[in-house]
Amino acid sequence: AGVTHAVAAAGNLFNASFRASAPRDYAEAQAQESFRYAAFFHAMREHGVALPPSVFEAWFLTAAHGEDELQRIEAALPHAAQAAQTARP
């Protein structure tokens, strides 16, 4: 959808941020286009995917996430990316 984003990961923890590169510290995390997260969050939720309520929180992938859950996430992402792209501050 053309929305600028980066994903940082460590093991089964990861986070998406709305900036060109993953933030390396809190100041860089604050400088992202965090206004996009609310639209992204709600679009994912509308498609059955629950995310952390804040752009500053880590996401977790666990053994409880099977093929069905991963397919649901994959199907929801284009809708959420579009919502994030069209979000305005």
PDB file of N, CA, C and O in Angstrom:
ATOM      1  N   ALA A   1       0.819  -1.202   0.000  1.00  0.00           N
ATOM      2  CA  ALA A   1       0.000   0.000   0.000  1.00  0.00           C
ATOM      3  C   ALA A   1       0.859   1.261   0.000  1.00  0.00           C
ATOM      4  O   ALA A   1       0.333   2.372  -0.058  1.00  0.00           O
ATOM      5  N   GLY A   2       2.170   1.091   0.065  1.00  0.00           N
ATOM      6  CA  GLY A   2       3.062   2.235   0.003  1.00  0.00           C
ATOM      7  C   GLY A   2       3.315   2.927   1.322  1.00  0.00           C
ATOM      8  O   GLY A   2       3.951   3.981   1.350  1.00  0.00           O
ATOM      9  N   VAL A   3       2.837   2.368   2.412  1.00  0.00           N
ATOM     10  CA  VAL A   3       3.077   2.988   3.715  1.00  0.00           C
ATOM     11  C   VAL A   3       4.496   2.645   4.174  1.00  0.00           C
ATOM     12  O   VAL A   3       4.906   1.485   4.137  1.00  0.00           O
ATOM     13  N   THR A   4       5.229   3.651   4.601  1.00  0.00           N
ATOM     14  CA  THR A   4       6.587   3.434   5.084  1.00  0.00           C
ATOM     15  C   THR A   4       6.519   2.706   6.418  1.00  0.00           C
ATOM     16  O   THR A   4       5.784   3.106   7.321  1.00  0.00           O
ATOM     17  N   HIS A   5       7.298   1.626   6.532  1.00  0.00           N
ATOM     18  CA  HIS A   5       7.308   0.863   7.772  1.00  0.00           C
ATOM     19  C   HIS A   5       8.608   0.069   7.884  1.00  0.00           C
ATOM     20  O   HIS A   5       9.325  -0.132   6.903  1.00  0.00           O
ATOM     21  N   ALA A   6       8.882  -0.369   9.087  1.00  0.00           N
ATOM     22  CA  ALA A   6      10.034  -1.233   9.349  1.00  0.00           C
ATOM     23  C   ALA A   6       9.633  -2.214  10.442  1.00  0.00           C
ATOM     24  O   ALA A   6       8.800  -1.906  11.295  1.00  0.00           O
ATOM     25  N   VAL A   7      10.226  -3.376  10.407  1.00  0.00           N
ATOM     26  CA  VAL A   7       9.961  -4.394  11.413  1.00  0.00           C
ATOM     27  C   VAL A   7      11.277  -4.741  12.094  1.00  0.00           C
ATOM     28  O   VAL A   7      12.264  -5.072  11.437  1.00  0.00           O
ATOM     29  N   ALA A   8      11.275  -4.661  13.414  1.00  0.00           N
ATOM     30  CA  ALA A   8      12.425  -5.085  14.207  1.00  0.00           C
ATOM     31  C   ALA A   8      12.050  -6.399  14.876  1.00  0.00           C
ATOM     32  O   ALA A   8      10.914  -6.567  15.317  1.00  0.00           O
ATOM     33  N   ALA A   9      12.994  -7.332  14.956  1.00  0.00           N
ATOM     34  CA  ALA A   9      12.699  -8.632  15.547  1.00  0.00           C
ATOM     35  C   ALA A   9      13.878  -9.137  16.363  1.00  0.00           C
ATOM     36  O   ALA A   9      15.042  -8.868  16.067  1.00  0.00           O
ATOM     37  N   ALA A  10      13.524  -9.881  17.403  1.00  0.00           N
ATOM     38  CA  ALA A  10      14.508 -10.589  18.224  1.00  0.00           C
ATOM     39  C   ALA A  10      13.823 -11.859  18.705  1.00  0.00           C
ATOM     40  O   ALA A  10      12.951 -11.810  19.572  1.00  0.00           O
ATOM     41  N   GLY A  11      14.216 -12.990  18.143  1.00  0.00           N
ATOM     42  CA  GLY A  11      13.557 -14.247  18.495  1.00  0.00           C
ATOM     43  C   GLY A  11      12.100 -14.207  18.083  1.00  0.00           C
ATOM     44  O   GLY A  11      11.786 -13.917  16.929  1.00  0.00           O
ATOM     45  N   ASN A  12      11.201 -14.500  19.027  1.00  0.00           N
ATOM     46  CA  ASN A  12       9.776 -14.503  18.708  1.00  0.00           C
ATOM     47  C   ASN A  12       9.106 -13.164  19.019  1.00  0.00           C
ATOM     48  O   ASN A  12       7.883 -13.052  18.928  1.00  0.00           O
ATOM     49  N   LEU A  13       9.883 -12.161  19.380  1.00  0.00           N
ATOM     50  CA  LEU A  13       9.378 -10.810  19.626  1.00  0.00           C
ATOM     51  C   LEU A  13       9.617  -9.960  18.390  1.00  0.00           C
ATOM     52  O   LEU A  13      10.669 -10.050  17.758  1.00  0.00           O
ATOM     53  N   PHE A  14       8.643  -9.143  18.055  1.00  0.00           N
ATOM     54  CA  PHE A  14       8.855  -8.213  16.951  1.00  0.00           C
ATOM     55  C   PHE A  14       7.958  -7.008  17.130  1.00  0.00           C
ATOM     56  O   PHE A  14       7.069  -6.997  17.982  1.00  0.00           O
ATOM     57  N   ASN A  15       8.198  -6.003  16.323  1.00  0.00           N
ATOM     58  CA  ASN A  15       7.435  -4.770  16.389  1.00  0.00           C
ATOM     59  C   ASN A  15       7.465  -4.123  15.019  1.00  0.00           C
ATOM     60  O   ASN A  15       8.485  -4.129  14.330  1.00  0.00           O
ATOM     61  N   ALA A  16       6.327  -3.567  14.638  1.00  0.00           N
ATOM     62  CA  ALA A  16       6.255  -2.795  13.401  1.00  0.00           C
ATOM     63  C   ALA A  16       6.234  -1.322  13.763  1.00  0.00           C
ATOM     64  O   ALA A  16       5.551  -0.916  14.703  1.00  0.00           O
ATOM     65  N   SER A  17       6.978  -0.530  13.021  1.00  0.00           N
ATOM     66  CA  SER A  17       6.981   0.917  13.247  1.00  0.00           C
ATOM     67  C   SER A  17       6.777   1.613  11.911  1.00  0.00           C
ATOM     68  O   SER A  17       7.117   1.081  10.854  1.00  0.00           O
ATOM     69  N   PHE A  18       6.226   2.792  11.979  1.00  0.00           N
ATOM     70  CA  PHE A  18       5.915   3.552  10.767  1.00  0.00           C
ATOM     71  C   PHE A  18       7.002   4.589  10.528  1.00  0.00           C
ATOM     72  O   PHE A  18       6.825   5.787  10.747  1.00  0.00           O
ATOM     73  N   ARG A  19       8.145   4.066  10.065  1.00  0.00           N
ATOM     74  CA  ARG A  19       9.316   4.856   9.692  1.00  0.00           C
ATOM     75  C   ARG A  19      10.152   4.000   8.755  1.00  0.00           C
ATOM     76  O   ARG A  19       9.894   2.805   8.615  1.00  0.00           O
ATOM     77  N   ALA A  20      11.140   4.587   8.118  1.00  0.00           N
ATOM     78  CA  ALA A  20      11.921   3.881   7.096  1.00  0.00           C
ATOM     79  C   ALA A  20      12.836   2.796   7.665  1.00  0.00           C
ATOM     80  O   ALA A  20      13.132   1.816   6.981  1.00  0.00           O
ATOM     81  N   SER A  21      13.280   2.962   8.897  1.00  0.00           N
ATOM     82  CA  SER A  21      14.146   1.955   9.518  1.00  0.00           C
ATOM     83  C   SER A  21      13.659   1.707  10.936  1.00  0.00           C
ATOM     84  O   SER A  21      13.029   2.565  11.554  1.00  0.00           O
ATOM     85  N   ALA A  22      13.962   0.526  11.434  1.00  0.00           N
ATOM     86  CA  ALA A  22      13.539   0.185  12.789  1.00  0.00           C
ATOM     87  C   ALA A  22      14.185   1.138  13.787  1.00  0.00           C
ATOM     88  O   ALA A  22      15.378   1.424  13.686  1.00  0.00           O
ATOM     89  N   PRO A  23      13.418   1.626  14.737  1.00  0.00           N
ATOM     90  CA  PRO A  23      14.003   2.540  15.720  1.00  0.00           C
ATOM     91  C   PRO A  23      15.034   1.829  16.588  1.00  0.00           C
ATOM     92  O   PRO A  23      14.871   0.663  16.948  1.00  0.00           O
ATOM     93  N   ARG A  24      16.094   2.557  16.913  1.00  0.00           N
ATOM     94  CA  ARG A  24      17.157   2.005  17.751  1.00  0.00           C
ATOM     95  C   ARG A  24      17.063   2.469  19.195  1.00  0.00           C
ATOM     96  O   ARG A  24      17.728   1.923  20.075  1.00  0.00           O
ATOM     97  N   ASP A  25      16.230   3.488  19.437  1.00  0.00           N
ATOM     98  CA  ASP A  25      16.058   3.985  20.803  1.00  0.00           C
ATOM     99  C   ASP A  25      14.687   4.649  20.924  1.00  0.00           C
ATOM    100  O   ASP A  25      13.950   4.763  19.944  1.00  0.00           O
ATOM    101  N   TYR A  26      14.361   5.078  22.122  1.00  0.00           N
ATOM    102  CA  TYR A  26      13.032   5.625  22.368  1.00  0.00           C
ATOM    103  C   TYR A  26      12.785   6.904  21.568  1.00  0.00           C
ATOM    104  O   TYR A  26      11.670   7.126  21.096  1.00  0.00           O
ATOM    105  N   ALA A  27      13.790   7.733  21.414  1.00  0.00           N
ATOM    106  CA  ALA A  27      13.629   8.977  20.652  1.00  0.00           C
ATOM    107  C   ALA A  27      13.260   8.667  19.199  1.00  0.00           C
ATOM    108  O   ALA A  27      12.399   9.336  18.627  1.00  0.00           O
ATOM    109  N   GLU A  28      13.894   7.675  18.606  1.00  0.00           N
ATOM    110  CA  GLU A  28      13.553   7.293  17.233  1.00  0.00           C
ATOM    111  C   GLU A  28      12.158   6.671  17.174  1.00  0.00           C
ATOM    112  O   GLU A  28      11.426   6.887  16.209  1.00  0.00           O
ATOM    113  N   ALA A  29      11.788   5.908  18.189  1.00  0.00           N
ATOM    114  CA  ALA A  29      10.437   5.334  18.227  1.00  0.00           C
ATOM    115  C   ALA A  29       9.388   6.442  18.305  1.00  0.00           C
ATOM    116  O   ALA A  29       8.343   6.358  17.661  1.00  0.00           O
ATOM    117  N   GLN A  30       9.663   7.465  19.084  1.00  0.00           N
ATOM    118  CA  GLN A  30       8.740   8.593  19.203  1.00  0.00           C
ATOM    119  C   GLN A  30       8.636   9.390  17.906  1.00  0.00           C
ATOM    120  O   GLN A  30       7.605  10.006  17.639  1.00  0.00           O
ATOM    121  N   ALA A  31       9.696   9.381  17.100  1.00  0.00           N
ATOM    122  CA  ALA A  31       9.733  10.188  15.874  1.00  0.00           C
ATOM    123  C   ALA A  31       8.984   9.539  14.709  1.00  0.00           C
ATOM    124  O   ALA A  31       8.830  10.168  13.662  1.00  0.00           O
ATOM    125  N   GLN A  32       8.520   8.307  14.861  1.00  0.00           N
ATOM    126  CA  GLN A  32       7.798   7.647  13.771  1.00  0.00           C
ATOM    127  C   GLN A  32       6.426   8.287  13.564  1.00  0.00           C
ATOM    128  O   GLN A  32       5.984   9.105  14.370  1.00  0.00           O
ATOM    129  N   GLU A  33       5.774   7.910  12.497  1.00  0.00           N
ATOM    130  CA  GLU A  33       4.418   8.388  12.216  1.00  0.00           C
ATOM    131  C   GLU A  33       3.423   7.514  12.978  1.00  0.00           C
ATOM    132  O   GLU A  33       2.659   6.754  12.382  1.00  0.00           O
ATOM    133  N   SER A  34       3.448   7.636  14.303  1.00  0.00           N
ATOM    134  CA  SER A  34       2.649   6.766  15.163  1.00  0.00           C
ATOM    135  C   SER A  34       1.144   6.946  14.963  1.00  0.00           C
ATOM    136  O   SER A  34       0.368   6.066  15.333  1.00  0.00           O
ATOM    137  N   PHE A  35       0.721   8.068  14.385  1.00  0.00           N
ATOM    138  CA  PHE A  35      -0.703   8.277  14.126  1.00  0.00           C
ATOM    139  C   PHE A  35      -1.260   7.202  13.189  1.00  0.00           C
ATOM    140  O   PHE A  35      -2.470   6.978  13.162  1.00  0.00           O
ATOM    141  N   ARG A  36      -0.408   6.546  12.433  1.00  0.00           N
ATOM    142  CA  ARG A  36      -0.858   5.517  11.500  1.00  0.00           C
ATOM    143  C   ARG A  36      -1.277   4.226  12.220  1.00  0.00           C
ATOM    144  O   ARG A  36      -2.044   3.429  11.680  1.00  0.00           O
ATOM    145  N   TYR A  37      -0.770   4.033  13.436  1.00  0.00           N
ATOM    146  CA  TYR A  37      -1.013   2.763  14.123  1.00  0.00           C
ATOM    147  C   TYR A  37      -2.481   2.553  14.474  1.00  0.00           C
ATOM    148  O   TYR A  37      -2.970   1.428  14.370  1.00  0.00           O
ATOM    149  N   ALA A  38      -3.188   3.578  14.880  1.00  0.00           N
ATOM    150  CA  ALA A  38      -4.598   3.404  15.257  1.00  0.00           C
ATOM    151  C   ALA A  38      -5.400   2.844  14.087  1.00  0.00           C
ATOM    152  O   ALA A  38      -6.201   1.928  14.270  1.00  0.00           O
ATOM    153  N   ALA A  39      -5.195   3.383  12.892  1.00  0.00           N
ATOM    154  CA  ALA A  39      -5.901   2.883  11.714  1.00  0.00           C
ATOM    155  C   ALA A  39      -5.487   1.447  11.397  1.00  0.00           C
ATOM    156  O   ALA A  39      -6.329   0.614  11.061  1.00  0.00           O
ATOM    157  N   PHE A  40      -4.195   1.160  11.505  1.00  0.00           N
ATOM    158  CA  PHE A  40      -3.673  -0.184  11.278  1.00  0.00           C
ATOM    159  C   PHE A  40      -4.277  -1.161  12.285  1.00  0.00           C
ATOM    160  O   PHE A  40      -4.770  -2.225  11.910  1.00  0.00           O
ATOM    161  N   PHE A  41      -4.234  -0.795  13.552  1.00  0.00           N
ATOM    162  CA  PHE A  41      -4.754  -1.610  14.644  1.00  0.00           C
ATOM    163  C   PHE A  41      -6.226  -1.958  14.424  1.00  0.00           C
ATOM    164  O   PHE A  41      -6.609  -3.125  14.507  1.00  0.00           O
ATOM    165  N   HIS A  42      -7.051  -0.946  14.144  1.00  0.00           N
ATOM    166  CA  HIS A  42      -8.489  -1.175  13.997  1.00  0.00           C
ATOM    167  C   HIS A  42      -8.815  -1.998  12.750  1.00  0.00           C
ATOM    168  O   HIS A  42      -9.743  -2.807  12.772  1.00  0.00           O
ATOM    169  N   ALA A  43      -8.073  -1.803  11.677  1.00  0.00           N
ATOM    170  CA  ALA A  43      -8.296  -2.609  10.473  1.00  0.00           C
ATOM    171  C   ALA A  43      -7.930  -4.070  10.724  1.00  0.00           C
ATOM    172  O   ALA A  43      -8.637  -4.967  10.264  1.00  0.00           O
ATOM    173  N   MET A  44      -6.852  -4.320  11.437  1.00  0.00           N
ATOM    174  CA  MET A  44      -6.495  -5.699  11.776  1.00  0.00           C
ATOM    175  C   MET A  44      -7.580  -6.312  12.649  1.00  0.00           C
ATOM    176  O   MET A  44      -7.979  -7.459  12.448  1.00  0.00           O
ATOM    177  N   ARG A  45      -8.045  -5.550  13.606  1.00  0.00           N
ATOM    178  CA  ARG A  45      -9.092  -6.042  14.517  1.00  0.00           C
ATOM    179  C   ARG A  45     -10.382  -6.370  13.764  1.00  0.00           C
ATOM    180  O   ARG A  45     -11.031  -7.378  14.045  1.00  0.00           O
ATOM    181  N   GLU A  46     -10.748  -5.518  12.811  1.00  0.00           N
ATOM    182  CA  GLU A  46     -11.946  -5.770  12.002  1.00  0.00           C
ATOM    183  C   GLU A  46     -11.839  -7.071  11.210  1.00  0.00           C
ATOM    184  O   GLU A  46     -12.852  -7.652  10.821  1.00  0.00           O
ATOM    185  N   HIS A  47     -10.616  -7.521  10.974  1.00  0.00           N
ATOM    186  CA  HIS A  47     -10.391  -8.766  10.240  1.00  0.00           C
ATOM    187  C   HIS A  47      -9.982  -9.913  11.165  1.00  0.00           C
ATOM    188  O   HIS A  47      -9.412 -10.907  10.718  1.00  0.00           O
ATOM    189  N   GLY A  48     -10.277  -9.765  12.457  1.00  0.00           N
ATOM    190  CA  GLY A  48     -10.086 -10.859  13.399  1.00  0.00           C
ATOM    191  C   GLY A  48      -8.707 -11.036  13.978  1.00  0.00           C
ATOM    192  O   GLY A  48      -8.387 -12.102  14.503  1.00  0.00           O
ATOM    193  N   VAL A  49      -7.873  -9.998  13.890  1.00  0.00           N
ATOM    194  CA  VAL A  49      -6.517 -10.091  14.426  1.00  0.00           C
ATOM    195  C   VAL A  49      -6.351  -9.055  15.538  1.00  0.00           C
ATOM    196  O   VAL A  49      -6.515  -7.856  15.311  1.00  0.00           O
ATOM    197  N   ALA A  50      -6.028  -9.525  16.729  1.00  0.00           N
ATOM    198  CA  ALA A  50      -5.830  -8.635  17.874  1.00  0.00           C
ATOM    199  C   ALA A  50      -4.346  -8.309  18.012  1.00  0.00           C
ATOM    200  O   ALA A  50      -3.503  -9.204  18.086  1.00  0.00           O
ATOM    201  N   LEU A  51      -4.046  -7.027  18.044  1.00  0.00           N
ATOM    202  CA  LEU A  51      -2.670  -6.550  18.205  1.00  0.00           C
ATOM    203  C   LEU A  51      -2.535  -5.823  19.533  1.00  0.00           C
ATOM    204  O   LEU A  51      -3.542  -5.483  20.154  1.00  0.00           O
ATOM    205  N   PRO A  52      -1.298  -5.577  19.981  1.00  0.00           N
ATOM    206  CA  PRO A  52      -1.118  -4.735  21.161  1.00  0.00           C
ATOM    207  C   PRO A  52      -1.727  -3.361  20.893  1.00  0.00           C
ATOM    208  O   PRO A  52      -1.677  -2.882  19.760  1.00  0.00           O
ATOM    209  N   PRO A  53      -2.297  -2.722  21.901  1.00  0.00           N
ATOM    210  CA  PRO A  53      -2.983  -1.452  21.681  1.00  0.00           C
ATOM    211  C   PRO A  53      -2.074  -0.255  21.420  1.00  0.00           C
ATOM    212  O   PRO A  53      -2.566   0.821  21.081  1.00  0.00           O
ATOM    213  N   SER A  54      -0.780  -0.415  21.567  1.00  0.00           N
ATOM    214  CA  SER A  54       0.136   0.708  21.373  1.00  0.00           C
ATOM    215  C   SER A  54       1.216   0.360  20.363  1.00  0.00           C
ATOM    216  O   SER A  54       1.696  -0.773  20.325  1.00  0.00           O
ATOM    217  N   VAL A  55       1.595   1.325  19.553  1.00  0.00           N
ATOM    218  CA  VAL A  55       2.669   1.148  18.586  1.00  0.00           C
ATOM    219  C   VAL A  55       4.014   0.897  19.284  1.00  0.00           C
ATOM    220  O   VAL A  55       4.960   0.421  18.656  1.00  0.00           O
ATOM    221  N   PHE A  56       4.096   1.212  20.569  1.00  0.00           N
ATOM    222  CA  PHE A  56       5.344   1.066  21.312  1.00  0.00           C
ATOM    223  C   PHE A  56       5.480  -0.295  21.990  1.00  0.00           C
ATOM    224  O   PHE A  56       6.467  -0.527  22.688  1.00  0.00           O
ATOM    225  N   GLU A  57       4.524  -1.195  21.807  1.00  0.00           N
ATOM    226  CA  GLU A  57       4.571  -2.508  22.449  1.00  0.00           C
ATOM    227  C   GLU A  57       5.084  -3.575  21.496  1.00  0.00           C
ATOM    228  O   GLU A  57       4.943  -3.468  20.278  1.00  0.00           O
ATOM    229  N   ALA A  58       5.685  -4.610  22.082  1.00  0.00           N
ATOM    230  CA  ALA A  58       6.184  -5.740  21.301  1.00  0.00           C
ATOM    231  C   ALA A  58       5.047  -6.696  20.968  1.00  0.00           C
ATOM    232  O   ALA A  58       4.071  -6.808  21.709  1.00  0.00           O
ATOM    233  N   TRP A  59       5.193  -7.380  19.847  1.00  0.00           N
ATOM    234  CA  TRP A  59       4.269  -8.427  19.437  1.00  0.00           C
ATOM    235  C   TRP A  59       4.982  -9.762  19.687  1.00  0.00           C
ATOM    236  O   TRP A  59       6.212  -9.819  19.703  1.00  0.00           O
ATOM    237  N   PHE A  60       4.216 -10.817  19.879  1.00  0.00           N
ATOM    238  CA  PHE A  60       4.789 -12.127  20.162  1.00  0.00           C
ATOM    239  C   PHE A  60       4.219 -13.155  19.198  1.00  0.00           C
ATOM    240  O   PHE A  60       3.020 -13.149  18.920  1.00  0.00           O
ATOM    241  N   LEU A  61       5.052 -14.017  18.699  1.00  0.00           N
ATOM    242  CA  LEU A  61       4.622 -15.166  17.922  1.00  0.00           C
ATOM    243  C   LEU A  61       4.901 -16.382  18.788  1.00  0.00           C
ATOM    244  O   LEU A  61       6.027 -16.577  19.247  1.00  0.00           O
ATOM    245  N   THR A  62       3.868 -17.212  19.016  1.00  0.00           N
ATOM    246  CA  THR A  62       4.023 -18.360  19.906  1.00  0.00           C
ATOM    247  C   THR A  62       3.561 -19.636  19.212  1.00  0.00           C
ATOM    248  O   THR A  62       3.082 -19.603  18.079  1.00  0.00           O
ATOM    249  N   ALA A  63       3.709 -20.746  19.901  1.00  0.00           N
ATOM    250  CA  ALA A  63       3.254 -22.031  19.389  1.00  0.00           C
ATOM    251  C   ALA A  63       1.734 -22.075  19.244  1.00  0.00           C
ATOM    252  O   ALA A  63       1.205 -22.932  18.537  1.00  0.00           O
ATOM    253  N   ALA A  64       1.037 -21.169  19.899  1.00  0.00           N
ATOM    254  CA  ALA A  64      -0.428 -21.096  19.781  1.00  0.00           C
ATOM    255  C   ALA A  64      -0.854 -20.539  18.420  1.00  0.00           C
ATOM    256  O   ALA A  64      -2.016 -20.664  18.036  1.00  0.00           O
ATOM    257  N   HIS A  65       0.073 -19.930  17.700  1.00  0.00           N
ATOM    258  CA  HIS A  65      -0.224 -19.380  16.378  1.00  0.00           C
ATOM    259  C   HIS A  65       0.050 -20.460  15.324  1.00  0.00           C
ATOM    260  O   HIS A  65       1.193 -20.692  14.931  1.00  0.00           O
ATOM    261  N   GLY A  66      -1.009 -21.098  14.887  1.00  0.00           N
ATOM    262  CA  GLY A  66      -0.889 -22.147  13.870  1.00  0.00           C
ATOM    263  C   GLY A  66      -1.114 -21.582  12.480  1.00  0.00           C
ATOM    264  O   GLY A  66      -1.163 -20.368  12.283  1.00  0.00           O
ATOM    265  N   GLU A  67      -1.250 -22.479  11.529  1.00  0.00           N
ATOM    266  CA  GLU A  67      -1.415 -22.089  10.126  1.00  0.00           C
ATOM    267  C   GLU A  67      -2.660 -21.231   9.919  1.00  0.00           C
ATOM    268  O   GLU A  67      -2.619 -20.265   9.157  1.00  0.00           O
ATOM    269  N   ASP A  68      -3.769 -21.565  10.585  1.00  0.00           N
ATOM    270  CA  ASP A  68      -5.002 -20.780  10.442  1.00  0.00           C
ATOM    271  C   ASP A  68      -4.807 -19.341  10.898  1.00  0.00           C
ATOM    272  O   ASP A  68      -5.242 -18.405  10.227  1.00  0.00           O
ATOM    273  N   GLU A  69      -4.156 -19.171  12.038  1.00  0.00           N
ATOM    274  CA  GLU A  69      -3.922 -17.821  12.562  1.00  0.00           C
ATOM    275  C   GLU A  69      -2.995 -17.033  11.649  1.00  0.00           C
ATOM    276  O   GLU A  69      -3.223 -15.849  11.400  1.00  0.00           O
ATOM    277  N   LEU A  70      -1.958 -17.678  11.153  1.00  0.00           N
ATOM    278  CA  LEU A  70      -1.024 -16.991  10.263  1.00  0.00           C
ATOM    279  C   LEU A  70      -1.703 -16.591   8.953  1.00  0.00           C
ATOM    280  O   LEU A  70      -1.417 -15.526   8.408  1.00  0.00           O
ATOM    281  N   GLN A  71      -2.593 -17.431   8.450  1.00  0.00           N
ATOM    282  CA  GLN A  71      -3.325 -17.080   7.232  1.00  0.00           C
ATOM    283  C   GLN A  71      -4.277 -15.913   7.487  1.00  0.00           C
ATOM    284  O   GLN A  71      -4.446 -15.051   6.625  1.00  0.00           O
ATOM    285  N   ARG A  72      -4.896 -15.883   8.662  1.00  0.00           N
ATOM    286  CA  ARG A  72      -5.783 -14.767   9.005  1.00  0.00           C
ATOM    287  C   ARG A  72      -4.987 -13.465   9.064  1.00  0.00           C
ATOM    288  O   ARG A  72      -5.440 -12.432   8.570  1.00  0.00           O
ATOM    289  N   ILE A  73      -3.811 -13.518   9.664  1.00  0.00           N
ATOM    290  CA  ILE A  73      -2.952 -12.333   9.748  1.00  0.00           C
ATOM    291  C   ILE A  73      -2.549 -11.880   8.347  1.00  0.00           C
ATOM    292  O   ILE A  73      -2.637 -10.697   8.020  1.00  0.00           O
ATOM    293  N   GLU A  74      -2.111 -12.820   7.533  1.00  0.00           N
ATOM    294  CA  GLU A  74      -1.685 -12.497   6.166  1.00  0.00           C
ATOM    295  C   GLU A  74      -2.825 -11.869   5.358  1.00  0.00           C
ATOM    296  O   GLU A  74      -2.601 -10.928   4.598  1.00  0.00           O
ATOM    297  N   ALA A  75      -4.034 -12.384   5.521  1.00  0.00           N
ATOM    298  CA  ALA A  75      -5.183 -11.843   4.791  1.00  0.00           C
ATOM    299  C   ALA A  75      -5.555 -10.446   5.285  1.00  0.00           C
ATOM    300  O   ALA A  75      -6.030  -9.624   4.501  1.00  0.00           O
ATOM    301  N   ALA A  76      -5.348 -10.168   6.560  1.00  0.00           N
ATOM    302  CA  ALA A  76      -5.715  -8.870   7.135  1.00  0.00           C
ATOM    303  C   ALA A  76      -4.705  -7.773   6.811  1.00  0.00           C
ATOM    304  O   ALA A  76      -5.069  -6.599   6.748  1.00  0.00           O
ATOM    305  N   LEU A  77      -3.466  -8.133   6.609  1.00  0.00           N
ATOM    306  CA  LEU A  77      -2.403  -7.126   6.447  1.00  0.00           C
ATOM    307  C   LEU A  77      -2.626  -6.133   5.302  1.00  0.00           C
ATOM    308  O   LEU A  77      -2.405  -4.941   5.514  1.00  0.00           O
ATOM    309  N   PRO A  78      -3.047  -6.545   4.108  1.00  0.00           N
ATOM    310  CA  PRO A  78      -3.258  -5.538   3.057  1.00  0.00           C
ATOM    311  C   PRO A  78      -4.300  -4.486   3.428  1.00  0.00           C
ATOM    312  O   PRO A  78      -4.142  -3.309   3.102  1.00  0.00           O
ATOM    313  N   HIS A  79      -5.355  -4.907   4.104  1.00  0.00           N
ATOM    314  CA  HIS A  79      -6.392  -3.965   4.540  1.00  0.00           C
ATOM    315  C   HIS A  79      -5.828  -2.988   5.566  1.00  0.00           C
ATOM    316  O   HIS A  79      -6.082  -1.785   5.502  1.00  0.00           O
ATOM    317  N   ALA A  80      -5.063  -3.520   6.508  1.00  0.00           N
ATOM    318  CA  ALA A  80      -4.479  -2.681   7.547  1.00  0.00           C
ATOM    319  C   ALA A  80      -3.423  -1.742   6.983  1.00  0.00           C
ATOM    320  O   ALA A  80      -3.322  -0.591   7.409  1.00  0.00           O
ATOM    321  N   ALA A  81      -2.639  -2.224   6.032  1.00  0.00           N
ATOM    322  CA  ALA A  81      -1.633  -1.359   5.407  1.00  0.00           C
ATOM    323  C   ALA A  81      -2.295  -0.211   4.668  1.00  0.00           C
ATOM    324  O   ALA A  81      -1.828   0.926   4.731  1.00  0.00           O
ATOM    325  N   GLN A  82      -3.374  -0.505   3.974  1.00  0.00           N
ATOM    326  CA  GLN A  82      -4.114   0.555   3.273  1.00  0.00           C
ATOM    327  C   GLN A  82      -4.682   1.567   4.261  1.00  0.00           C
ATOM    328  O   GLN A  82      -4.630   2.773   4.018  1.00  0.00           O
ATOM    329  N   ALA A  83      -5.219   1.082   5.367  1.00  0.00           N
ATOM    330  CA  ALA A  83      -5.759   1.990   6.385  1.00  0.00           C
ATOM    331  C   ALA A  83      -4.651   2.869   6.964  1.00  0.00           C
ATOM    332  O   ALA A  83      -4.858   4.062   7.185  1.00  0.00           O
ATOM    333  N   ALA A  84      -3.490   2.292   7.208  1.00  0.00           N
ATOM    334  CA  ALA A  84      -2.359   3.061   7.733  1.00  0.00           C
ATOM    335  C   ALA A  84      -1.901   4.104   6.708  1.00  0.00           C
ATOM    336  O   ALA A  84      -1.561   5.231   7.069  1.00  0.00           O
ATOM    337  N   GLN A  85      -1.895   3.719   5.429  1.00  0.00           N
ATOM    338  CA  GLN A  85      -1.451   4.640   4.379  1.00  0.00           C
ATOM    339  C   GLN A  85      -2.350   5.862   4.294  1.00  0.00           C
ATOM    340  O   GLN A  85      -1.865   6.974   4.080  1.00  0.00           O
ATOM    341  N   THR A  86      -3.637   5.673   4.456  1.00  0.00           N
ATOM    342  CA  THR A  86      -4.576   6.782   4.297  1.00  0.00           C
ATOM    343  C   THR A  86      -4.820   7.547   5.596  1.00  0.00           C
ATOM    344  O   THR A  86      -5.529   8.553   5.591  1.00  0.00           O
ATOM    345  N   ALA A  87      -4.245   7.089   6.706  1.00  0.00           N
ATOM    346  CA  ALA A  87      -4.416   7.786   7.997  1.00  0.00           C
ATOM    347  C   ALA A  87      -3.781   9.163   7.950  1.00  0.00           C
ATOM    348  O   ALA A  87      -2.771   9.372   7.279  1.00  0.00           O
ATOM    349  N   ARG A  88      -4.369  10.077   8.652  1.00  0.00           N
ATOM    350  CA  ARG A  88      -3.837  11.446   8.731  1.00  0.00           C
ATOM    351  C   ARG A  88      -3.678  11.841  10.193  1.00  0.00           C
ATOM    352  O   ARG A  88      -4.454  11.412  11.047  1.00  0.00           O
ATOM    353  N   PRO A  89      -2.667  12.662  10.478  1.00  0.00           N
ATOM    354  CA  PRO A  89      -2.454  13.086  11.875  1.00  0.00           C
ATOM    355  C   PRO A  89      -3.613  13.914  12.417  1.00  0.00           C
ATOM    356  O   PRO A  89      -3.580  14.340  13.572  1.00  0.00           O
TER     357      PRO A  89
END
